[in-house]
Amino acid sequence: MSNIMRDYELVLITVPQLEEEALTTLIQRVTGWIAAGNGTVMGTNVWGRRNLAYAIRKLTEGIYVVINFQLDPSGARELDRNLRLDEQIIRHLAIRLDED
């Protein structure tokens, strides 16, 4: 396992039915996955409920959450797998931020 920590930005779209407490629990679960991969969460920003451009799973709204973190690339694969399996997350996108 390499010691190269890379900066990432993760955008999550969750189901719109989540209450504030359930959303907080989901964010803690995701940040726990990052910490389990020896990563560091730099910041979390909840954008709130927004309309989707197109229906996903017959939903027209979702709650957007942005998480900035540092993680080893091998840990990013495990994080992606966990995000795909969570049914409260309808879409996610993790991008590596360039050093430029």
C-alpha positions, 0 to 999 in steps of 0.5 A: 500500500502506497503512502500517497494521499490524494485530494478528492471531492465527493458529491452525493445525491441522496433520496429526498425522504431523509430527515435531518438526523438520518442525513447526519447518520449517512454523512457520518457513515461515509466519513467513517468509510473514509477514515477506515481507509486511513483518509482525512475529511477536510470538509463537508457541505450540505447543499440541500434538496434540489431538483434533478435534471432527470428522474433517477429511480422515479425520483425528481429531487435529491439532497446534495452533499459535498465532501472534500477529503484526502485518501490513498488511491487504493482506499478510494476503490473501497469507498466507491464500492461502499457508496454503490451498495448504500441504498440511500445514495442514488448517485455519487461522483468522486473526482481527484483534485489536481495540484495545478 
